[in-house]
Amino acid sequence: MREKYGPALPPEAIVEEPADPLPTQETACLQGHDGPILAVRFNRTGTYCLTCGKDRTLRLWNPHRGVHIKTYAGHGYDVRDVCVSSDNSKLASCGGDRSVFSWDVATGRIIRKFRGHDGVANSIAYAASDEVLVTGGYDQAIRMWDCRSRSFEPIQTMKNFGDAVTSVAVADSVQVLGGSVDGTVRRFDVRMGMMFTDTLHQAVTGIAVSHDGNCVLASCLDNSMRLLDKASGEQLASYTGHTHQELKLDCAFTCSDAHVVSGSEDGLVCFWDLVEETMVHQIQAHQSAVCSIAIHPEAKCIVTASNDGSAKVWHPPTAIGCHNLMELLPLPLGLTAIFELRFWTARLYSLEQISLNCNSDCAAEAFQELVRLLIRVNINHDKPDISRTIHALTAHLNY
């Protein structure tokens, strides 16, 4: 085996992959809005994302390729939030014009307009198998709208808050949650007609429900996030270290629920361990406040949106990059082999960019194996095998 594969790798060349790698490497920058981006959201499958701008437009993107697809214009003021139906055929948005718009995704046509909020509508979500829309706004109320009815009036209004509703979320299809500047997170069981209130004593600007449905994360204006048990309201954890004192910022769980994420008013994106409550990583993502974060529903990918007018896509960094391939290979090489290795390194660098932007775990894993193969195998003996591997991978990625 040693004759075929050459000498063993030096200790510094062995890179252990983390059990749950964090998306900390920028892979695309989405630019096109004329002014701050106030929210970013994935569709249900994570194939596309939408951004909401202060320029009164919504923009549809393929974040994995960094491509702008379509612009939706119709709001009279800034667009504050958006959500996408499960079949990807419709989207709904709300904003500073106090209106709720339902759009046809393919044509960009406005299907319905709902009016009823007495102030800016801050947040929106689909509920009840996409048949109902839930919105929250400055008028201290959560309103529910029937997408099947021809009526423009809300079918239910919850005016139990003492200040603006900044964020809404839906759990188990029948539970509606709202976070408010009055320092509370309220949960409404629509089926049972009951309300539960958790008082945090600090203004809440964003809420998120964990993927297992058991916890609620609240982003507060005292430079903290609080983790609550959804059923009992008990505070389970608190996360600090970022700057959050003035602006409306989102919070989120990673797709595995192992970490929580928040933007910061100084342009940072911060990650905390869910259980240990410790900040495990931070990245200088933007030049201005990171006001919104979208988490891919399955893959380790996030999109961040900022007041600087850009949205950025982030994936986990590769365990072994191509830039240091020459340094890691422990083989004495002739001049021809060095030139050939440089060729494959450049080729691999192109593949690395594609694999990071490709929504395929298989492609990313295949790329990692290919890099390890180049490091491990003596290229003077196994050149044909490497060529076939690269050819198969490039065919898989349509390169």
ABEGO torsion letter per residue (X at the ends): XAAAAEBBBBAAABBBBBABBBBABBABBBBGBBEBBABBBBBAAGABBBBBBAAGBBBBBBAAAGBBABBBBGBABBBABBBBBAAGABBBBBBAAGBBBBBBAAAGBBABBBBGBABBBABBBBBGGGABBBBBBAAGBBBBBBAABABABBABBBBABABBBABBBBBGGABBBBBBAAGBBBBBBAAAGBBBBBBAGBBBABBBBBAAGABBBBBBAAGBBBBBBAAAGBBABBBBGBBBAABBBBBBBBAAGABBBBBBAAGBBBBBBAAAGBBABBBBABABBBABBBBBAABBBBBBBBAAGBBBBBBBBBABBAAAAAAABABBBBAAAAAAAAAAAAAAAAAAAAAAABBBAAAAAAAAAAAAAAAABBAAAAAAAAAAAAAAAAAAAGX
